[in-house]
Amino acid sequence: MRRVVGKWGQRFLQRVFTHGEISYCFQKKNPYLSLAVRFAAKEAFIKATGAEIPVSFTEIEVVHTGTGKPSFIFSEKINVHLRNKNITSAHLSLSHDHEYGVASVFLEQ
């Protein structure tokens, strides 16, 4: 992620992440790892839903609840798509070490 951001800069960040995600990640000790797990979460969500509609990465925002649990905020277009597929919840798990990040998405009907 560091290389990609180094090469493409703000252009890449603004195409993939929301303002809130960028702000959150750059407050962290390792912002690039935080960005990477958010990218992984968005990819996992798109794959879990079947990638049936064109989606901009900024239509999917990874946030944390007051207890620190990761969750999603979706655009209205994605919310409509989820309702049409009878998906009632999207659960997110994030994990990382010093170099790698992973995300798992579980959809509930």
Secondary structure by P-SEA (a helix, b strand, c coil): caaaaaaccaaaaaacccaaaaaaaaacccaaaaaaaaaaaaaaaaaaaccccccccccbbbbbcccbbbbbbbcaaaaaaaaaacccbbbbbbbbcccbbbbbbbbcc
